[in-house]
């Protein structure tokens, strides 16, 4: 028989255990609200940044219709496939589209399922299917895989890494990969944010960029700021250090969402050096002045 003190302790412990399990269950069921922050309203177009573009309709392997923009460059060095982050939509990326255009790149940018004008709901399965639909659209348009740069920012870096691994395994290697402000995996991020929860067991969408890059050997540029307040710089460095292919690291200044702008010429020069290092259809091009970036979001 337990004494009164032990009985009270066991009751309290039981209540706390039930509360903990309820919290874990709530995190498991609602975690996508913590991971995806889509907005539906398209607030601008590339025309607002002085860029010619076409509206694009994509259909992913799940049958979901997606919206994107194709921005052809008249003298394209490469074509950049742009996988954006987990917030907003493509209309919040005009400043990046301007930078990429001035670097001599054609760009295909698309919205994930549930973002902007795209149908569906976001999930890891959906975003991976979305990125593959964008890749297939380029291929069907006659763009050679070896002239494509796969670019991903934040969550999009994990999407880009997964896409690169998939197409390389199928014998269609892109010219290069750029991973900007990206983590090793969602469980690694969660373990830092919620060390008191078993996030590695709870994570439904894992976005394991480190695993996706295992065995990949295409040229890759990793970009991250030590001052990133959302994705720890240590995770970006770990992603870089674990990569076994040709690689370089570009350090930014500023925070997670504005580092590429605040870094100015250092950012654009770093991108230009990476492009110059690749074998592709175009000639070397000096970096643009980031002050020309328009409509920051």
Buried (B, 14 or more C-beta within 10 A) or exposed (E): EEEEEEEEEEEEEEEEEEEEEEEBEEBBEEBBEEBBEBBEEBBBBBEEBEBEBEEBEBBBEBEBBBBBBBBBBEEBBBBBBBBBBBBBBBBBBBBBBBBBBBBBBBBBBBBBBBBBBBBBBBBBEBBBBBBBBBBBBBBEEEBBBBBBBBBBBBBBBBBBBBBBBBBBEEEBBBBBBBBBBBBBBBBBBBBBEBEEBBBEEBBEBBBBBBBBBEEBEBBBBBBBBBEBEBBBBBBBBBBBEBBEEEBBBBBBBBBBBBBBBBBBEBBBBBBBBBBBBBEBEBEEBEBBEBEBBBBEB
